[in-house]
Amino acid sequence: MRVIFLGTPEFAVPSLQALTAGGCQVCAVFTQPDRPSGRGQRPAPPAVKAFALGAGIPVYQPEKIRNPENRPLVESLAADFIVVTAYGQILPAWLLQLPPYGCVNVHASILPRYRGAAPVAWAIIRGEVLTGVTTMLMDEQLDTGPMLLKREFAIGPDMTAGELSEILAKAGAELLLPTLNGLRNRTLQPVPQDDRLASFAPRITKEMARIDWNQDAPGLHNFIRGLNPQPLAFTEFRGQRLQVLKSSAAGGRPAGERPPGILLEVTGRGISVTCGESGVLELLEVQPEGKRRMPAREFANGARIRPGDRIFA
């Protein structure tokens, strides 16, 4: 099989690996342009680009693949399939209609739930205990095409979006070759989605990552782990940003009449902070602005904070 692969982040790499290891002829990889990264903001290649170059696969990085000037190149590759995993761009109709066996997408949810750019994060933020991965035939709408294969996974109570993404990336890659073979051999029947069951998972911006201490402790815990590893939930400490990487909503003495955002106590594991519905959230790992990530107890000791301080805004 000749395959064109479209993907960008680390999540997409296992799918590309599965294609190359499974004997597919990956004739080209399309990925997003290099973007500034790190403290120096130097252009960094996407994870898919790095893997593709190492495997000797031609790489193309159009700013917008839907632009007409890209069409002759894609057509000249004469691919049987186009495979898309976390590419990050909306595909034009001419591209979707080009391969004889269709455009196949690996999506990190059990469709039709959590259509959109951030299905893993939103499943955790909304407290889901079950999610999975779906392969589907793409159409012109966002994640609405007919479904092919699925695999479900439980979401652990403390699992982060990064940890869950690793599991789903591997599972999606394992479904990819059976999906392509089933379509080519006509042994796999696409199943239409029920739009009445759909929910949406829009892209999460840095502005959306601010912690609202009026929320209850379970909701805040889900919010924090859903935004780890990026963009990372944050609050304010003495006028500077404090990112929160890990937390716990279990245990601790009740907040009583204290308002949200008050340091209740420094515990053996971290910092207890009051939140909505008289709840308490224990912060376990934080990263002060311009510094390394650290245990929350270490941060509390270094900052010399005391119970009763209103340090979170």
Secondary structure, DSSP 8 states (H G I E B T S, - for coil): -EEEEEE-SGGGHHHHHHHHHTT-EEEEEE----EEETTTTEEE--HHHHHHHHTT--EE--S-TTSGGGHHHHHHT--SEEEEES--S---HHHHTSSTT-EEEEESSSTTSSBSS-HHHHHHHTT-SEEEEEEEE--SSSS-S-EEEEEEEE--TT--HHHHHHHHHHHHHHHHHHHHHHHHTT----B---GGG--B-----GGGGB--TTS-HHHHHHHHHHTTTTT-EEEEETTEEEEEEEEE-S-S---TT--TT-EEEE-SSSEEEEETTTEEEEEEEEEETTS--EEHHHHHHHHT--TT-----
